[in-house]
Amino acid sequence: MIRVNKIAKERYNLLNNSNKDFKSIFEIMFKDEKNILAETNDGFRIYKRTYEEIKYEVLNKAYSINKLYPDLKNEYIGISVDSSIEWIICFWAILASNNKPYLINHRHPKNLSNSILSSLNAKYVLGVKMDYDAILIDYFSLKYEAPKNYDFIFENEIALSTSATTLKEKIVFYNGEELSNLILNCKGILKNNKQIKKHYKDQLKLLVFLPLYHIFGLVAVYLWFSFFGRTLVFLNDYLPDTIIKTIKKHEVTHIFAVPLFWNTIEKEILKEVNKNNKEKKFEKGLNLSIKLQKLMPSLGMKLSRKLMREVNDNLFGKSIKFMISGGGYIKDSTLRLFNGLGYPLNNGYGMSEVGITSVELSKKITDRLKNSIGKPFDSIEYKIEDNELLIKGKSISHKYMIEKKLYTISNDEFFHSSDIAKLEDGRYYILGRKDDLFIGPNGENINPDLIEKQINLDDIINLSVINYNDELSLIIQVNEFKKNNDLININNNVINELNKINSSIRPTKYYFTFNPLCAPTAIKVSRQYVLNKLKLNEIKLFNIEDIRSIEEKYNPKTLEKVIEIIKAETNNDNINKDSNLFFDLGINSLEYFSIMSNINNEFNINLSFEDSLTTPLNITLKIEELI
C-alpha cells in the first residue's frame, strides 16, 4: 500500500505541475514502461502487453500518419475499432500525430455516426474496418518506425458522443486540461476510500466492461487507472459466462459497470437461489452479513465473504476489491445484495457534458445502501436549485454540439443537468429527470422515476412509466418467447405491485410489449425514445385481455393438426399449444424447416420462415390469417 501511495502522489504532482495537456498525460501515463497495461486471453493462455510495447506502437502509428498523410493536421479523425488494445493505440496515435480523435460510438446507427463525422468535418477514420462515409486509414498499413528524436506535436482536444438514448446527434468536446483535472480528482478519491487502491496478489486489474468511447469508460476505466500504471483486462465477448470466467481467470480486482449489468446479475443470483429452495437461508445470510459490516466495516466485509462463500465462489471469486455502478439508476435491492455478499458496490454519477463528478466513497455499508451519489469531487461544485442538480467545475467540458448547433460551457457558470436531486446529510441523491415529470389530475408533479423504483418485477426485460395518451401508464417489455400462462402470471404480479403504490401517483394504465424500450445504442431506457417509437407504431402494445381474446379465435382442429405435424417430426407426445419449438422441444433449424414445409403442404399456404412462428398457437393463428 505504501508503494501505491508513493506512485499516486508522484504522478499527481507531476501532472499538477505540468501543462495539463494530452502530451503531459501521455508521458506520465507511460512512465513505468515495464508495467503491464493490458491482459487478454484465448480461453487457455493469458497474454500481457506492457506500457513500453503499447507506447512503441502508438509512436510508430503516429509517425506513420504524419508520413503517409503530411497535410493531415489539426483535424478530427474517427476511431473505428471496438474497445481493445488497438483502441488505446489509435486514441494516442491520433493525438500524437497532431490530430484530434473522435470516439465513435459503435452502438450508434451508421447514419448517426456519419452525420457526426460530417459535423466534425472528419474526413478520415483510423481502424480495421470501414463502415462510414469517410476515408479509412488502415491500422495495419501504418508500418513506419519512428526515428528516436522525432518531434511529436500533440493535439489537445477530443470529441465524444453521448450514449444516444434518444438517437439525437450530440457531441461533447474535452481538452487536456479538463481531463487532467478529472484525473487529479483521484487524490481526494484515494484519501476518502482506501478500499479502491487495494490490490490482490500485488496486482490491481480493472475489467474493461464499459466501452472506452463512453465518458464513463474513458475516464473511470481507462484514464483513472492507466494514469497510475495499472492493468486493464479485456473481454473476448460480453456473454455472461465469458465475463465470469475472465474475472476469475485474470483475478480482476475492480469492476465498473452500468446498472443493467448489476441488476441482471442480481436476477440470475436470485433465480439460482430460488431454484435450490434456499431463499430463507440466503436472506438470513445477507442480513447477518450486513449487520457484521455495520459493526466492523473492514473486518465485517471479510467475514461476509466467508459467510456468503457458496454464492461468491460461483460469482466473482476472491479477488474483487471495489466496484462502481454509474450511468443510471441502480435498484436498492441490487446495492443491498452485492454489498451483503461482501463486494463493495458504490453508486456514482456523471454525464457526457460534465464527466464523472461524484461517487459514494463511504466506508460504512449503511451509506452505500442509501443509494446516494456521494459528494462532488475536488474539481466540482454542486448546487440544487428548484430541485435540479446544477454542476460547475474545472473538469467539465468546454463546449458541446446538439443537432449541428454549438454551445459553450464556462467553468465559472453552473451547468443545468435536468436531474432532480436532493441533499441530505451532506450527500446527494438523484430522484429522476426534470423533463419526465407528469402533471397529475390535482396539478401536482409526479416523478415517474420514483414510481419505477417501487415496482419490483421478475421475469421481464424492461419497464417504463410514461405519459401516454395523457394518462400515467406503465409499459412493460417481456420476452417474445414467453408462454401465455407465464404472461398471465406476470400480469398478476403487475397488479400486485401497482396496488402497493399510493393511489395518488399510481399509473392508471399498464401495457405489455415485445418490442425494445431501449435504443440498441443506449445503456438505459429513455422515455422520449419510447414515446417516439409509440408514435411510429414501432412499439406495439397489448394487454392480457388481448392474449385471452386471441386464444378464443383459433380453430381447435387447425391447432390439433399443427401439433400432429410437430409430433411426427419430433417424436415428442408432450406438446401443447404454448410449447416453444426451440426452447421446449429442442428442434434444430433443419427440423424447423421440415415442420414448416409440411404445414405449408397440408394447408396449401406459404408461411415465411422469417415470421418467428415458434409455438403451435402462433403457427395456428398465422395459418388462419392466411386462409
Disulfide bonds with the S-S distance in Angstrom:
none
